[in-house]
Amino acid sequence: MAECNLESKAFYNAIHQDVLIGSRCKDCGHVSIPQRLICRVCHSDQAEQIEFSGFGTLATFTVIYVPPTEMVEAGYNAKNPYCVGIVALEEGPRISAQIVGLDLADPGKIKIGMPVRKTVVERGPEDKRKKVLAFEPA
């Protein structure tokens, strides 16, 4: 495992390589995402970087019909909404991300507790494309 790096840049660089990283406190075992140098539970500075499986369950969600500018530029609008959810990872922590691969014409069919897995969505102009964390039904 690589040295635990507090910089958010390491988290986003890992996503660009299709890896989801966080940290585990060596003293109390608390798991965090993104990675933390100081444990929020016991305040220890003994952390190790971990890689998450990328699997979890959908804890909650919302469908966005009036998106911010970045999402409008990605093609979303009232007629083409997108879904954002909180995913409870198998390892314990929760993370917010776009949920893709769903039928947004009938949001009532989206179920809390449904299994999901990590994926990425690429956005931006061709010369500046970036990968963004997302989840899809497993």
N, C-alpha and C positions, 0 to 999 in steps of 0.2 A: 504494500500500500504506500502511496505517496505521502509525504509529510502533510499534516493538516494545514491548510492554507485558509486564513480568514478572509482573504480578498474575494469579493463577489465575482471578480473576473475569472477565478478558477472554476466557480460553479457554472458560469455561462460557457466557458471554454469546454467543460466536460459535456454540456448539452450539445455543443457543436460536434462532439465525437460520439453522440448518442449514448452518453453515460449520465446517470443521475447520482450525484454524490452528496454526502452529508458528513456528519461526525458522530462519534460515540465517545462519551466520557469514560475514560479508563477507570475512574474511581467509583462512579455510581451506575454506569451503564446507560444513562439517558442518551437518546438518539435525537439529533437535530437535523433539520433541513431548512435552508442551506447550512453548510458547516459553520460551527462556532468554535472559537479558540477557548472561550470560557464557558463552562457548563452553566446553564440558567437555573439548574436545580441545586447543585452543591457548590457552585462557583469554583470548581477545580479548573486548573489550566492544563490538565492532562487529557488531551483529546486525540483521537485518531480518526483519520479520514476513512469513510466507508463508502461502498458502492451499493445503492439500493437495487432490488430486483426489478423495479419498475411496475410491479403489480400492486393493485389495491382495490378499494371499493369506492363508489361514488357516495360521498357523505351528504352533499347538497349541491344544488345547481341553480342557475338562472339563465334564461334566454334573453339575449341583448338585441333589441330592435333599433335602438338609437345609439350607434357606436361612437367612440372617440375617433379623432382624425386618423390615427394610424390604422385603425381597423376599416375606416371608410376607404382609405388608400389601398387596403388589401381586398376590397370588393364587397364589404359587408354593409348592409343598410336595412331599412324596414322590410323590404321584400326578400332580403337574403340575410336573416339573422344568424347569430352564432351563439354557442353555449359556453358558459364558463362554470366550472365546478370546483368544489373542494374534494380532493381525493385523500382518503385515509390509506396510506401505504401499508403494505404487509408488515413492515418493520416498526410501525407505530405512528410516526409523525404524519401530519396532514400538510397538503400543499395545494395552492390554487393554480389552475391551468385551464386552457381551452379544452373542451371535450369535443372531439370530432367523430364523424361516422354515425351520427344520430339523425333520426327523422324529425327535424324541427317543425315540420308542418303540423305535428300533433305532439307537443311537449308532454302531454299527459301519459304518453307511452314510456317516457324516460323514468326509470325507477331508482329511487334511493337504495343503496346497497348493491347495485349491479356491479359485477366485476369489470375492472378496466385495466389497461396496460399502457405503459409509456410509449409515446411516439414523438415525432417532431413535426412541426409545420414550418415550411420555408416561406419567408416573406421578404419583400423589398425589391428594389430594382435589380436587374440581372447582375450588375457589377458590385452590388452591396447586399446581396442576399444574406439573410441570417436565419439560423435555426432557432425555433422557439419551442419550449416544452409544451406538450399536449398529451392528452390521454384519449384512448378509444376503447369501445367495448371489447372485452377479452373473449 
